[in-house]
Amino acid sequence: MISSAASLLRRGAARRAVQSTGAVSAASTTKKASVPYSFFRSMNSASTIVEDDDSDYGFGKSVPDNKIPEEFIEEGEETIGEWTGCTRKFLAPLSVSQSGSEILNNPLFNKFTAFKSGERDRLHFRGLLPPRRVNMKIQKERVLQEIRAEPSMIRKHIILEDVHDRNETLYHRILVDHMVEMAPIIYTPTVGQACKEFAMRYRRPRGMYFCEEDRGHMAAMVYNWPEKDVHVIVVTDGSRILGLGDLGCNGMGIPIGKLSLYCAAGGIAPHRVLPVVIDVGTDNEELLNDKFYLGVQKPRLQGSKYYHLVDEFIQAVRHRWPNVLIQFEDFSSDKAQKLLNKYRDDILCFNDDIQGTGATTLAGVLGALRAKGELPTSLGDQRILIAGAGSAGIGVAQVLYQAMLEHGRSEEEAKNCFFIADEKGLLGTERLDQLSPEQAMFARDTDGGLSLNEIVNKHKPTMILGMTAVGGLFSEKLIRDMGKHCERPIIFPLSNPTIKAECSAEQAFEWTDGRCIFASGSPFDPVQLKDGRTFYPTQCNNMFVFPGIGLGVTLCGAKTVTDRMLYVAAEALANYLTEDELSQGKVFPDLSTIRDVSKKVAIAVIEEAIRTGQASRLDEKALADLDAFVQKKMYDPVYVPLIEKKA
């Protein structure tokens, strides 16, 4: 028995025997162990997975605990020597082509001072690091102490990005373990300021840049990127960064931040993501005259020159990585919908501002209806006022509209639920010649041009969604009037960053005497009213949706991202809410659960892809244990042994 088990373990090691550390979620305690979705592989004593070598997406075979003699089960963490706080459980080594200082300068492989003596010898950098070995736990504590001692959010961001630039494993470990604390630092609201100061704080190359001078060279340029297996690209042209407008090349902070969330929240390995800026110039006069600005200092390309440049980029990245997911991010409203319409039916792409915001808002609205004691199918009974008719506002309307059709409402019934206003007032048919086809769909035959206050008092909406980037737009009178017509109004000021929010959580709860159901694009602290009641606003942030969608479509090899996938993603998010969270007025789950939320969203997307024949890598057999499969593929940031690849 012992020799048989030993043989089994040797074969497992030879064939990349791997297991999860169990650090991601409670799901990792299921009978089938989970394996991180990356080259970072680790083991625990739950069971052994032997993966097929012919496919990175193959299912493994589980060896139950009771088949392995007790003497073969590894002990826990060490308490003395250089292994203090570390596991001695089997860790499949990673073969790297670098050695010496090259490894210390490569953030994918660098472990800072956690390299043990054996690695320092075999990788040829003994003497290049201080002698004491410090494990990841101590390293993490040191970074957290530095961050928490710094009062400035942008300084916290700089400290964390410094770790990102030098040690990606530690960086993502910090995010995974402290998402609630770190998300506002790496993304909204701090990322807006980071983008504005991008040129002044530029330290290290990250991502790729394409501009007009690169026309005709992009197919070759993409091979300058060192990683061969890119799964997700987040690309922006910098024309509409959050609510800050045209930041040009400085917008690179957005793809970097989004992909950090893809890795930490969605379990995509960091060597499989690529941030991109398509630099078509800028119309921001300040940047055009800024001697420190790093982008193209020319007015933005328009018309065919713009679209041809973008199209060459799309063709180039898909030529090298045919199955890559391309996420469009922060493109101006006049370009975003056109680009999505051109590519959405032919390639794997996704616009987070339109589709991600729509799916996340739908999840929040469904949660709000549950909080009111109503069924999801009552969505078609609501009167929905959307302030903002740009790509985000129209994207939200489209997703809510599709959900109503899903619930059995007719097209006419669904359209009549919407009141969409821009800076000129309620969209009406009298100005169809000024509206895009997507906007025209929601134009009303009467009352065109009504102000927000007039819409509230005449049509008595049950919910108001703000996507205008106009801070303070929701006045006290507007919200109080809405509260008069609706017992529990749904109020979602969704603009980012915080200074652009249409109203604050405190204002919304105070002006409705605590009766509203509230969610916002940026985080707000709990609100205590004068009568002692405390309310806990939740953040309607796309990070609850896009990492799971990306994980799902890349794992199953989806051909496109369909509207139905967006609906099931929103439904999975809405269903994740607990009754206790609903009783507190929350419409989104706690951010600390985001890894598990992303897994549930990914599973829903994969099931939909398989059902509709979209999944090129999986079939219905995968549905038998999809939870374990997705868990197995999620990247888990842990240190693994490194060995030098022989020539």
C-alpha positions as CSV (number, residue, x, y, z in Angstrom):
1,M,0.0,0.0,0.0
2,I,2.8,2.4,1.0
3,S,4.8,1.7,-2.2
4,S,1.7,2.1,-4.3
5,A,0.9,5.4,-2.7
6,A,4.5,6.6,-3.1
7,S,4.4,5.7,-6.8
8,L,1.2,7.6,-7.2
9,L,2.7,10.7,-5.6
10,R,5.8,10.5,-7.8
11,R,3.7,10.2,-10.9
12,G,1.6,13.2,-9.7
13,A,4.7,15.3,-9.2
14,A,5.9,14.4,-12.6
15,R,2.6,15.4,-14.2
16,R,2.2,18.7,-12.3
17,A,0.3,17.4,-9.3
18,V,-1.2,20.5,-7.8
19,Q,-3.7,21.6,-5.1
20,S,-5.1,24.8,-3.7
21,T,-4.1,26.4,-0.5
22,G,-7.8,26.8,0.5
23,A,-7.2,30.6,0.9
24,V,-9.8,31.7,-1.7
25,S,-13.1,30.6,-0.2
26,A,-15.0,27.9,1.6
27,A,-15.6,26.2,-1.7
28,S,-12.0,25.0,-1.6
29,T,-13.0,22.5,1.1
30,T,-15.1,20.5,-1.2
31,K,-14.1,16.9,-2.1
32,K,-12.4,17.9,-5.2
33,A,-9.4,20.2,-4.5
34,S,-9.1,23.5,-6.3
35,V,-6.1,24.5,-8.4
36,P,-5.1,28.2,-8.9
37,Y,-5.8,29.4,-12.5
38,S,-2.2,30.2,-13.3
39,F,1.3,28.9,-13.2
40,F,1.3,29.5,-9.4
41,R,0.4,26.0,-8.1
42,S,0.3,24.8,-4.5
43,M,-0.8,21.8,-2.5
44,N,-2.6,21.0,0.8
45,S,-3.6,17.8,2.4
46,A,-7.2,17.6,1.1
47,S,-6.6,15.5,-2.0
48,T,-4.3,15.3,-5.0
49,I,-5.2,16.5,-8.5
50,V,-3.4,15.0,-11.4
51,E,-4.0,17.2,-14.4
52,D,-4.0,16.1,-18.0
53,D,-1.0,17.6,-19.8
54,D,-2.7,18.0,-23.2
55,S,-5.0,20.8,-22.1
56,D,-4.7,23.7,-19.7
57,Y,-8.4,23.5,-19.1
58,G,-8.6,19.7,-18.5
59,F,-10.3,18.2,-15.5
60,G,-8.1,16.4,-13.0
61,K,-8.5,13.1,-11.2
62,S,-9.0,13.2,-7.5
63,V,-7.2,10.9,-5.1
64,P,-9.3,10.7,-1.8
65,D,-7.6,11.2,1.5
66,N,-8.4,7.7,2.7
67,K,-6.2,6.2,-0.1
68,I,-3.1,8.0,1.1
69,P,-1.3,6.6,4.2
70,E,-1.0,9.0,7.1
71,E,2.8,9.1,6.9
72,F,2.5,10.7,3.4
73,I,0.4,13.6,4.6
74,E,2.7,16.6,5.0
75,E,2.9,18.6,8.2
76,G,1.7,22.2,8.6
77,E,3.6,25.4,8.9
78,E,7.2,25.5,10.3
79,T,8.0,27.5,13.4
80,I,11.8,27.7,13.3
81,G,14.5,28.7,10.8
82,E,14.0,30.1,7.4
83,W,10.8,28.1,6.9
84,T,9.1,29.9,9.8
85,G,5.5,30.6,8.9
86,C,5.9,28.7,5.6
87,T,4.4,25.4,4.5
88,R,6.5,22.4,3.6
89,K,3.7,20.9,1.6
90,F,4.5,20.0,-2.0
91,L,4.7,23.0,-4.3
92,A,5.2,22.2,-8.0
93,P,8.2,24.3,-9.1
94,L,8.1,26.9,-11.8
95,S,10.8,26.7,-14.5
96,V,12.1,30.1,-15.4
97,S,14.5,31.1,-18.2
98,Q,16.0,33.9,-16.1
99,S,18.5,33.8,-13.2
100,G,20.4,36.2,-10.9
101,S,19.4,39.8,-10.8
102,E,17.0,39.3,-13.7
103,I,14.6,37.4,-11.4
104,L,14.9,40.1,-8.7
105,N,13.9,42.7,-11.3
106,N,11.0,40.6,-12.7
107,P,7.8,41.3,-10.7
108,L,6.2,38.1,-11.8
109,F,9.0,36.0,-10.2
110,N,10.4,38.3,-7.5
111,K,9.6,37.3,-3.9
112,F,11.6,40.1,-2.3
113,T,13.3,38.7,0.8
114,A,11.3,35.5,0.8
115,F,13.7,33.5,-1.3
116,K,15.1,30.6,0.7
117,S,18.7,29.6,0.7
118,G,18.3,26.8,-1.9
119,E,16.7,29.2,-4.4
120,R,19.4,31.8,-3.8
121,D,22.0,29.3,-4.6
122,R,20.5,27.6,-7.6
123,L,19.3,30.9,-9.2
124,H,22.6,32.6,-8.7
125,F,21.7,35.6,-6.5
126,R,23.1,34.6,-3.1
127,G,24.6,37.8,-1.6
128,L,22.3,40.1,-3.7
129,L,19.7,40.1,-0.9
130,P,19.9,40.8,2.9
131,P,20.6,37.5,4.7
132,R,17.4,37.2,6.7
133,R,14.5,35.3,5.0
134,V,11.2,37.0,5.6
135,N,8.0,35.1,4.6
136,M,5.0,36.5,2.8
137,K,3.0,37.0,6.0
138,I,5.6,39.3,7.4
139,Q,6.1,41.0,4.1
140,K,2.4,41.7,3.9
141,E,2.3,43.1,7.4
142,R,5.1,45.5,6.6
143,V,3.3,46.8,3.5
144,L,0.0,47.1,5.4
145,Q,1.6,49.0,8.2
146,E,3.1,51.5,5.8
147,I,-0.2,52.0,4.0
148,R,-2.2,52.4,7.2
149,A,0.2,54.9,8.5
150,E,-0.3,57.1,5.4
151,P,-3.3,59.5,5.6
152,S,-3.3,60.4,1.9
153,M,-5.2,58.1,-0.4
154,I,-3.0,58.9,-3.4
155,R,0.1,58.1,-1.3
156,K,-1.4,54.8,-0.3
157,H,-2.0,54.1,-4.0
158,I,1.7,54.9,-4.8
159,I,2.9,52.6,-2.0
160,L,0.7,49.7,-3.3
161,E,1.7,50.3,-6.9
162,D,5.3,50.2,-5.9
163,V,4.7,46.7,-4.6
164,H,2.8,45.9,-7.9
165,D,5.9,47.0,-9.9
166,R,8.3,44.8,-7.9
167,N,6.4,41.8,-6.7
168,E,3.0,40.9,-8.3
169,T,2.4,37.8,-6.1
170,L,2.6,39.8,-2.9
171,Y,0.6,42.6,-4.4
172,H,-2.3,40.4,-5.4
173,R,-2.1,38.5,-2.1
174,I,-2.7,41.8,-0.3
175,L,-5.6,42.6,-2.6
176,V,-7.2,39.1,-2.1
177,D,-6.9,39.2,1.7
178,H,-7.8,42.8,2.2
179,M,-10.2,43.7,-0.7
180,V,-12.5,45.9,1.3
181,E,-9.6,48.1,2.4
182,M,-7.6,48.0,-0.9
183,A,-10.3,48.4,-3.6
184,P,-10.8,52.2,-2.9
185,I,-7.0,52.6,-3.1
186,I,-6.3,50.8,-6.4
187,Y,-9.6,51.8,-8.1
188,T,-12.4,54.3,-7.5
189,P,-12.2,56.8,-6.1
190,T,-8.4,57.1,-5.9
191,V,-7.6,55.9,-9.5
192,G,-9.0,59.2,-10.9
193,Q,-6.4,61.2,-9.2
194,A,-3.7,58.6,-10.1
195,C,-4.7,59.1,-13.7
196,K,-4.5,62.9,-13.5
197,E,-1.0,62.6,-12.1
198,F,0.1,59.6,-14.2
199,A,2.9,61.4,-16.2
200,M,4.4,62.9,-13.0
201,R,4.4,59.6,-11.2
202,Y,5.5,57.4,-14.1
203,R,8.2,55.0,-12.9
204,R,8.1,51.7,-14.8
205,P,6.7,50.5,-18.1
206,R,3.4,48.5,-17.8
207,G,1.2,47.6,-20.7
208,M,1.3,48.6,-24.3
209,Y,0.6,51.9,-26.2
210,F,-0.5,52.2,-29.9
211,C,-0.7,55.4,-31.8
212,E,-1.0,56.7,-35.4
213,E,2.7,56.4,-36.0
214,D,2.3,52.6,-35.5
215,R,-0.1,52.1,-38.4
216,G,1.1,49.2,-40.4
217,H,3.3,47.9,-37.6
218,M,0.8,46.7,-35.0
219,A,0.8,43.0,-36.1
220,A,4.6,43.0,-35.4
221,M,4.4,45.2,-32.3
222,V,2.2,42.8,-30.3
223,Y,5.1,40.3,-30.3
224,N,7.1,42.8,-28.2
225,W,4.8,41.8,-25.3
226,P,6.7,39.0,-23.5
227,E,3.8,36.8,-22.5
228,K,2.5,34.2,-24.9
229,D,-0.9,33.4,-23.4
230,V,-2.9,36.6,-22.9
231,H,-6.5,36.0,-21.9
232,V,-7.8,39.5,-21.1
233,I,-7.0,42.9,-22.6
234,V,-8.5,46.1,-21.1
235,V,-8.1,49.0,-23.6
236,T,-8.9,52.7,-23.5
237,D,-8.4,55.7,-25.7
238,G,-8.4,57.9,-22.6
239,S,-11.3,60.1,-24.0
240,R,-13.7,59.7,-21.0
241,I,-11.9,58.7,-17.9
242,L,-14.5,58.2,-15.1
243,G,-16.2,61.6,-14.8
244,L,-12.9,63.5,-15.4
245,G,-13.1,63.7,-19.2
246,D,-10.3,63.5,-21.7
247,L,-7.0,62.5,-20.0
248,G,-5.4,61.0,-23.1
249,C,-2.5,58.7,-22.4
250,N,-2.8,59.4,-18.7
251,G,-5.8,57.1,-18.8
252,M,-3.5,54.1,-18.6
253,G,-4.3,54.0,-14.9
254,I,-7.8,52.7,-15.7
255,P,-6.7,49.5,-17.6
256,I,-4.1,48.8,-14.9
257,G,-6.6,49.2,-12.1
258,K,-9.2,47.1,-13.9
259,L,-6.8,44.3,-14.5
260,S,-5.7,44.3,-10.9
261,L,-9.3,43.5,-10.1
262,Y,-9.5,40.9,-12.8
263,C,-6.5,39.1,-11.1
264,A,-7.5,39.6,-7.4
265,A,-11.2,39.4,-7.7
266,G,-11.7,37.2,-10.8
267,G,-8.8,34.9,-10.5
268,I,-7.1,35.6,-13.8
269,A,-3.3,35.2,-13.5
270,P,-1.3,38.4,-13.9
271,H,0.8,37.0,-16.8
272,R,-2.4,36.6,-18.7
273,V,-3.6,40.2,-18.7
274,L,-2.5,43.2,-20.8
275,P,-3.4,46.9,-20.2
276,V,-3.5,49.0,-23.4
277,V,-3.9,52.6,-24.4
278,I,-4.8,53.5,-28.0
279,D,-3.3,57.0,-28.1
280,V,-5.1,59.0,-30.7
281,G,-4.1,62.4,-29.3
282,T,-6.1,64.6,-26.8
283,D,-8.3,67.6,-27.0
284,N,-7.4,68.6,-23.5
285,E,-5.6,71.9,-23.8
286,E,-3.8,71.5,-20.5
287,L,-2.3,68.3,-21.7
288,L,-1.4,69.6,-25.1
289,N,0.7,72.3,-23.4
290,D,2.1,70.2,-20.6
291,K,5.8,69.6,-21.1
292,F,5.7,66.5,-18.8
293,Y,2.7,64.8,-20.6
294,L,3.8,61.5,-22.1
295,G,1.2,61.0,-24.8
296,V,0.7,62.3,-28.4
297,Q,0.4,66.1,-28.2
298,K,-2.0,66.5,-31.1
299,P,-5.7,66.9,-31.4
300,R,-7.6,63.6,-31.3
301,L,-8.1,61.7,-34.5
302,Q,-11.6,61.6,-35.8
303,G,-13.6,59.8,-38.5
304,S,-12.1,57.1,-40.6
305,K,-8.5,57.7,-39.3
306,Y,-9.7,56.9,-35.8
307,Y,-11.7,53.8,-36.6
308,H,-9.0,52.4,-38.9
309,L,-6.4,52.7,-36.2
310,V,-8.7,50.9,-33.7
311,D,-9.5,48.2,-36.2
312,E,-5.8,47.5,-36.9
313,F,-5.2,47.1,-33.2
314,I,-8.1,44.7,-32.9
315,Q,-6.8,42.6,-35.8
316,A,-3.3,42.6,-34.4
317,V,-4.1,41.4,-30.9
318,R,-6.5,38.8,-32.2
319,H,-3.9,37.5,-34.7
320,R,-1.5,36.8,-31.9
321,W,-4.1,35.8,-29.2
322,P,-7.2,34.6,-31.2
323,N,-9.2,33.8,-28.0
324,V,-8.5,37.0,-26.0
325,L,-11.3,38.9,-24.4
326,I,-11.1,42.6,-25.3
327,Q,-12.7,44.9,-22.8
328,F,-13.4,48.5,-24.0
329,E,-13.0,51.0,-21.2
330,D,-13.8,54.7,-20.9
331,F,-14.3,55.5,-24.5
332,S,-16.3,58.6,-25.2
333,S,-20.1,58.2,-25.8
334,D,-19.9,59.0,-29.5
335,K,-17.4,56.2,-30.0
336,A,-18.2,53.6,-27.4
337,Q,-21.5,52.3,-28.8
338,K,-20.3,52.3,-32.4
339,L,-17.3,50.2,-31.5
340,L,-19.3,47.8,-29.5
341,N,-21.9,47.5,-32.3
342,K,-19.2,46.8,-34.9
343,Y,-17.4,44.0,-33.0
344,R,-19.8,42.5,-30.4
345,D,-21.3,39.8,-32.8
346,D,-18.0,38.7,-34.3
347,I,-15.3,38.7,-31.6
348,L,-15.0,38.2,-27.8
349,C,-15.4,41.7,-26.6
350,F,-17.2,43.7,-23.9
351,N,-17.8,47.3,-23.1
352,D,-17.7,47.7,-19.3
353,D,-19.2,51.2,-19.3
354,I,-22.2,50.1,-21.3
355,Q,-22.7,46.4,-20.6
356,G,-20.8,46.1,-17.2
357,T,-22.6,49.1,-15.7
358,G,-25.9,47.8,-17.1
359,A,-25.5,44.3,-15.6
360,T,-24.3,45.7,-12.2
361,T,-27.1,48.2,-12.0
362,L,-29.6,45.5,-13.0
363,A,-28.3,43.3,-10.1
364,G,-28.6,46.3,-7.7
365,V,-32.2,47.0,-8.9
366,L,-33.2,43.4,-8.5
367,G,-31.7,43.5,-5.0
368,A,-33.6,46.7,-4.2
369,L,-36.8,45.1,-5.3
370,R,-36.1,42.2,-3.0
371,A,-35.5,44.6,-0.2
372,K,-38.9,46.2,-0.8
373,G,-40.5,42.7,-0.6
374,E,-41.2,42.6,-4.4
375,L,-40.4,39.9,-6.9
376,P,-37.8,40.5,-9.7
377,T,-40.6,40.3,-12.2
378,S,-42.0,43.6,-10.8
379,L,-39.2,45.3,-12.6
380,G,-41.6,46.0,-15.5
381,D,-44.0,47.8,-13.0
382,Q,-41.4,50.4,-12.1
383,R,-41.1,53.9,-13.4
384,I,-37.4,54.5,-14.0
385,L,-35.8,57.9,-14.3
386,I,-32.3,57.9,-15.7
387,A,-30.3,61.1,-15.5
388,G,-27.7,60.9,-18.2
389,A,-28.2,59.7,-21.8
390,G,-24.5,58.9,-22.5
391,S,-23.1,55.4,-23.1
392,A,-23.5,54.4,-19.4
393,G,-27.1,55.7,-19.1
394,I,-28.3,54.1,-22.3
395,G,-26.3,50.9,-21.5
396,V,-28.2,50.6,-18.2
397,A,-31.5,51.2,-19.9
398,Q,-30.8,48.6,-22.5
399,V,-29.9,45.9,-19.9
400,L,-33.0,46.8,-17.8
401,Y,-35.1,46.7,-20.9
402,Q,-33.8,43.3,-21.9
403,A,-34.5,42.0,-18.4
404,M,-38.1,43.1,-18.7
405,L,-38.5,41.2,-21.9
406,E,-36.9,38.2,-20.2
407,H,-39.7,38.5,-17.5
408,G,-42.4,38.4,-20.2
409,R,-43.2,42.1,-20.8
410,S,-43.8,43.3,-24.3
411,E,-41.4,45.8,-26.0
412,E,-44.0,48.6,-25.7
413,E,-44.6,47.9,-22.0
414,A,-40.9,47.8,-21.3
415,K,-40.1,51.0,-23.2
416,N,-42.9,52.9,-21.3
417,C,-41.1,52.3,-18.0
418,F,-38.2,54.6,-18.9
419,F,-37.7,58.4,-18.6
420,I,-34.3,59.3,-19.8
421,A,-33.0,62.8,-19.5
422,D,-29.9,64.6,-20.7
423,E,-28.8,68.2,-20.2
424,K,-31.6,69.3,-22.5
425,G,-34.3,67.4,-20.5
426,L,-36.4,64.3,-21.2
427,L,-35.5,62.6,-24.5
428,G,-38.4,63.2,-26.8
429,T,-39.3,62.3,-30.4
430,E,-39.2,65.9,-31.4
431,R,-35.4,65.8,-31.5
432,L,-34.9,62.3,-33.1
433,D,-32.5,63.8,-35.6
434,Q,-30.1,64.8,-32.7
435,L,-30.2,61.3,-31.0
436,S,-28.3,58.1,-31.6
437,P,-30.3,55.0,-32.6
438,E,-29.9,53.7,-29.0
439,Q,-31.1,57.0,-27.5
440,A,-34.0,57.3,-30.0
441,M,-35.3,53.9,-28.9
442,F,-36.2,55.5,-25.5
443,A,-37.4,58.8,-26.7
444,R,-41.0,59.6,-25.6
445,D,-43.8,60.9,-27.7
446,T,-44.8,63.5,-25.2
447,D,-43.2,65.7,-22.5
448,G,-39.9,66.0,-24.3
449,G,-37.6,68.5,-22.6
450,L,-39.1,68.2,-19.1
451,S,-36.6,68.8,-16.3
452,L,-35.7,66.3,-13.7
453,N,-38.0,68.0,-11.1
454,E,-40.8,68.2,-13.7
455,I,-40.5,64.5,-14.5
456,V,-40.5,63.5,-10.8
457,N,-43.7,65.5,-10.1
458,K,-45.6,64.5,-13.2
459,H,-44.6,60.8,-13.7
460,K,-43.7,59.9,-10.1
461,P,-40.8,57.6,-10.7
462,T,-40.1,54.8,-8.3
463,M,-36.3,54.9,-8.9
464,I,-33.7,57.4,-10.1
465,L,-30.4,56.4,-11.5
466,G,-27.6,59.1,-11.9
467,M,-24.9,58.7,-14.6
468,T,-24.2,62.4,-15.4
469,A,-20.8,63.0,-13.6
470,V,-22.5,66.2,-12.3
471,G,-21.8,66.3,-8.6
472,G,-24.8,67.3,-6.5
473,L,-27.3,67.1,-9.4
474,F,-29.9,65.5,-7.2
475,S,-31.1,68.4,-5.1
476,E,-32.9,68.2,-1.8
477,K,-36.2,69.2,-3.4
478,L,-35.9,66.5,-6.1
479,I,-35.3,63.7,-3.6
480,R,-37.9,65.0,-1.1
481,D,-40.5,65.2,-3.9
482,M,-39.6,61.7,-5.0
483,G,-40.1,60.5,-1.4
484,K,-43.6,62.0,-1.4
485,H,-44.7,59.9,-4.4
486,C,-43.0,56.7,-3.4
487,E,-42.8,55.0,0.0
488,R,-39.4,53.4,-0.6
489,P,-37.7,55.2,-3.5
490,I,-34.6,53.6,-5.1
491,I,-31.8,56.1,-5.4
492,F,-28.6,55.2,-7.2
493,P,-26.1,58.1,-7.8
494,L,-23.6,56.1,-9.9
495,S,-21.1,58.7,-11.2
496,N,-17.4,58.4,-10.2
497,P,-15.3,59.6,-8.5
498,T,-17.0,60.6,-5.3
499,I,-16.9,64.4,-6.1
500,K,-19.0,63.6,-9.2
501,A,-21.7,61.7,-7.3
502,E,-25.2,63.1,-7.9
503,C,-25.8,63.1,-4.2
504,S,-24.2,61.5,-1.1
505,A,-25.6,58.7,1.0
506,E,-26.1,61.0,3.9
507,Q,-28.2,63.3,1.8
508,A,-30.3,60.5,0.3
509,F,-31.1,59.0,3.7
510,E,-31.7,62.3,5.4
511,W,-34.0,63.7,2.7
512,T,-36.1,60.5,2.6
513,D,-36.2,60.1,6.4
514,G,-34.3,56.8,6.0
515,R,-36.9,55.3,3.6
516,C,-34.8,55.1,0.4
517,I,-32.9,52.1,-0.9
518,F,-29.4,53.5,-1.8
519,A,-26.4,52.4,-3.8
520,S,-23.6,54.5,-5.3
521,G,-20.8,54.3,-7.8
522,S,-18.2,55.4,-5.2
523,P,-18.1,54.2,-1.6
524,F,-19.7,56.1,1.3
525,D,-19.4,55.5,5.0
526,P,-22.4,54.3,7.1
527,V,-24.9,57.0,7.8
528,Q,-26.5,57.6,11.3
529,L,-29.6,59.8,11.4
530,K,-30.6,62.0,14.3
531,D,-33.0,59.4,15.6
532,G,-30.1,57.0,16.0
533,R,-30.9,54.7,13.1
534,T,-27.8,53.6,11.1
535,F,-27.8,52.8,7.4
536,Y,-25.1,50.9,5.4
537,P,-24.8,52.2,1.8
538,T,-23.4,49.7,-0.7
539,Q,-21.3,50.4,-3.7
540,C,-22.8,49.7,-7.2
541,N,-19.4,49.0,-8.7
542,N,-18.7,47.0,-11.9
543,M,-16.1,45.0,-10.0
544,F,-18.9,42.8,-8.9
545,V,-19.6,41.7,-12.5
546,F,-16.7,42.1,-15.0
547,P,-14.1,39.9,-13.3
548,G,-16.6,37.0,-13.2
549,I,-17.7,37.6,-16.8
550,G,-14.1,37.6,-17.9
551,L,-13.3,34.5,-16.0
552,G,-16.3,32.7,-17.3
553,V,-15.9,33.5,-21.0
554,T,-12.2,32.8,-21.1
555,L,-12.5,29.5,-19.3
556,C,-15.2,28.1,-21.5
557,G,-13.8,29.6,-24.7
558,A,-16.9,31.7,-25.5
559,K,-17.1,33.1,-29.0
560,T,-18.9,36.4,-27.9
561,V,-20.4,38.0,-24.9
562,T,-24.2,37.9,-25.3
563,D,-26.9,39.9,-23.8
564,R,-28.2,36.8,-22.1
565,M,-24.8,36.3,-20.4
566,L,-25.1,39.8,-19.0
567,Y,-28.6,38.9,-17.6
568,V,-27.5,35.7,-15.9
569,A,-24.4,37.4,-14.5
570,A,-26.7,40.1,-13.0
571,E,-29.1,37.5,-11.7
572,A,-26.2,35.5,-10.1
573,L,-25.0,38.7,-8.3
574,A,-28.5,39.6,-7.1
575,N,-29.1,36.1,-5.8
576,Y,-25.9,36.2,-3.8
577,L,-27.4,38.7,-1.4
578,T,-28.3,37.3,2.0
579,E,-31.6,38.1,3.8
580,D,-29.5,39.7,6.6
581,E,-27.8,42.0,4.1
582,L,-31.2,42.9,2.6
583,S,-32.6,43.7,6.1
584,Q,-29.8,46.2,6.5
585,G,-30.8,48.0,3.2
586,K,-27.8,46.6,1.3
587,V,-28.3,45.8,-2.4
588,F,-24.9,44.4,-3.1
589,P,-22.9,41.7,-1.1
590,D,-20.0,42.6,1.1
591,L,-16.9,43.3,-0.9
592,S,-14.9,40.7,1.2
593,T,-16.9,38.0,-0.7
594,I,-16.0,39.2,-4.2
595,R,-13.9,36.2,-5.0
596,D,-16.8,33.9,-4.4
597,V,-19.2,36.3,-6.2
598,S,-16.9,36.2,-9.2
599,K,-16.9,32.5,-9.2
600,K,-20.8,32.4,-9.1
601,V,-21.0,34.9,-11.9
602,A,-18.4,32.9,-14.0
603,I,-20.4,29.7,-13.4
604,A,-23.6,31.3,-14.6
605,V,-21.9,32.7,-17.7
606,I,-20.3,29.3,-18.5
607,E,-23.7,27.5,-18.1
608,E,-25.3,30.0,-20.5
609,A,-22.4,29.6,-23.0
610,I,-22.8,25.8,-22.9
611,R,-26.6,25.9,-23.2
612,T,-26.4,28.1,-26.3
613,G,-23.4,26.3,-28.0
614,Q,-21.1,29.2,-27.4
615,A,-18.5,27.3,-25.3
616,S,-15.7,26.0,-27.5
617,R,-13.7,24.4,-24.7
618,L,-16.4,22.8,-22.6
619,D,-19.5,20.7,-23.1
620,E,-22.4,19.6,-21.0
621,K,-20.2,17.0,-19.2
622,A,-18.5,19.9,-17.5
623,L,-21.8,20.9,-15.8
624,A,-21.5,17.9,-13.4
625,D,-18.8,19.6,-11.3
626,L,-18.6,23.2,-12.6
627,D,-18.1,24.7,-9.2
628,A,-14.9,22.7,-8.6
629,F,-13.6,23.3,-12.1
630,V,-13.9,27.1,-11.9
631,Q,-12.4,27.1,-8.4
632,K,-9.5,25.0,-9.6
633,K,-8.8,27.5,-12.4
634,M,-8.8,30.6,-10.3
635,Y,-5.3,32.2,-9.7
636,D,-4.2,32.1,-6.1
637,P,-1.2,34.3,-5.3
638,V,1.3,32.2,-3.3
639,Y,5.0,31.8,-3.6
640,V,6.2,28.6,-5.4
641,P,9.8,27.3,-5.8
642,L,11.7,28.5,-8.9
643,I,14.1,26.5,-10.9
644,E,16.3,27.6,-13.8
645,K,15.2,26.4,-17.2
646,K,18.0,24.5,-18.9
647,A,18.9,25.6,-22.4
